[in-house]
Amino acid sequence: MLLAAKLRALLKRYWPEVASAEPTAAAGGMAVHRDGRAWALVDDTDPGRGFARALLWGLHRDAAEVHVLSEDSPALGAAARQAACFPDLGHGVGGVRCRGRSGRGRAPPG
């Protein structure tokens, strides 16, 4: 439930055109698919596995664009390197950092 709420909040803030989509359990986390695009917030201790699951989930839904989001900042580098292996697929790799006491966070790419 927490990942679904986080994904909804991210969609509302950065991709409002799909904010009303209902997240489903997929890709080791929660995901949304709409209009040929997919977003997956992965909660996996193995970044390669989380990225691969999200990519496969999106491809199985014929998504031309897959956005992989993770709370694990170091995992983003590995996911970005893996994403480079798929130049024909529109993809985005973004990071989400939970807001701490400072109130700062890092936003995913648009």
C-alpha angles and dihedrals in degrees: 000000000000093000090049090053091048092049092048090051092050092048092048092051102039106019105028092165089072099032092110093059115111114237118231130202106264145125094030090303136024128317143183130203124193137152095353095311130102135198123193127185103199125202102190131131090216106067094195092052093047092049092046092049092049093048093049091046090053094045091051087058093049092246112173089196127040124188115196116197126188138177090214105089096192088052091062093070091055092046092050090051090050091047089057088066089067104057094158094057117077104232142162130201114200137173131224122197117191111240112258132190091295090059090228124132138164119246125220118247117269 
